[in-house]
Amino acid sequence: MSSDEKDVNEAHASCRGPGDRFNAELKNWPASSKIRSSPNRAAELVATAQTLMIANT
C-alpha cells in the first residue's frame, strides 16, 4: 500500500472511530431495546446521545 493510501486510511479510521465505539456501546444499553416511540423519534434520540458522547471524549 502506498504512503498516500495509508494516510487516507488513517484519516478515515480517525473519523469513523467515535461512531463505531458509540454503536458498540449502544448495544449494551438496556434502554435501547425498550424504546417504544416511533422509529423516527428513536433515531433522533440515538443521534443526540451519539453527539453528546462524542463531544465528551
RODO-2510 file (C-alpha; in nm, 4 decimals, decimal comma):
residues 57
     n   res          X          Y          Z
     1     m     0,0000     0,0000     0,0000
     2     s     0,1342     0,3408    -0,0915
     3     s     0,2043     0,6125     0,1626
     4     d    -0,0882     0,8191     0,0320
     5     e    -0,3282     0,5258     0,0699
     6     k    -0,2087     0,4697     0,4259
     7     d    -0,2665     0,8364     0,5055
     8     v    -0,6192     0,8218     0,3638
     9     n    -0,6973     0,5045     0,5602
    10     e    -0,5666     0,6606     0,8810
    11     a    -0,7776     0,9745     0,8307
    12     h    -1,0853     0,7654     0,7539
    13     a    -1,0342     0,5487     1,0624
    14     s    -0,9967     0,8532     1,2882
    15     c    -1,3296     0,9927     1,1629
    16     r    -1,5065     0,6591     1,1878
    17     g    -1,3759     0,5514     1,5267
    18     p    -1,6013     0,7549     1,7587
    19     g    -1,9169     0,6448     1,5787
    20     d    -1,8115     0,2805     1,5817
    21     r    -1,7353     0,2960     1,9537
    22     f    -2,0725     0,4563     2,0240
    23     n    -2,2609     0,1943     1,8232
    24     a    -2,0832    -0,0834     2,0096
    25     e    -2,1687     0,0770     2,3437
    26     l    -2,5298     0,1396     2,2393
    27     k    -2,5835    -0,2350     2,2033
    28     n    -2,5158    -0,2701     2,5772
    29     w    -2,7706    -0,0081     2,6817
    30     p    -3,0785    -0,1817     2,8245
    31     a    -3,2998     0,1144     2,7389
    32     s    -3,2137     0,0995     2,3698
    33     s    -3,4149    -0,2187     2,3219
    34     k    -3,7135    -0,0788     2,5121
    35     i    -3,7726     0,2416     2,3154
    36     r    -4,1434     0,2411     2,2383
    37     s    -4,1689     0,5641     2,0428
    38     s    -4,1748     0,5946     1,6670
    39     p    -3,8632     0,4865     1,4756
    40     n    -3,8018     0,8472     1,3702
    41     r    -3,8093     0,9665     1,7309
    42     a    -3,5821     0,6815     1,8390
    43     a    -3,3342     0,7775     1,5658
    44     e    -3,3345     1,1376     1,6909
    45     l    -3,2678     1,0229     2,0477
    46     v    -2,9827     0,7955     1,9410
    47     a    -2,8289     1,0681     1,7243
    48     t    -2,8463     1,3129     2,0149
    49     a    -2,6854     1,0638     2,2526
    50     q    -2,4129     0,9923     1,9985
    51     t    -2,3380     1,3615     1,9549
    52     l    -2,3133     1,4139     2,3295
    53     m    -2,0924     1,1108     2,3807
    54     i    -1,8527     1,2093     2,1020
    55     a    -1,8381     1,5684     2,2291
    56     n    -1,7386     1,4433     2,5748
    57     t    -1,4482     1,2299     2,4532
***
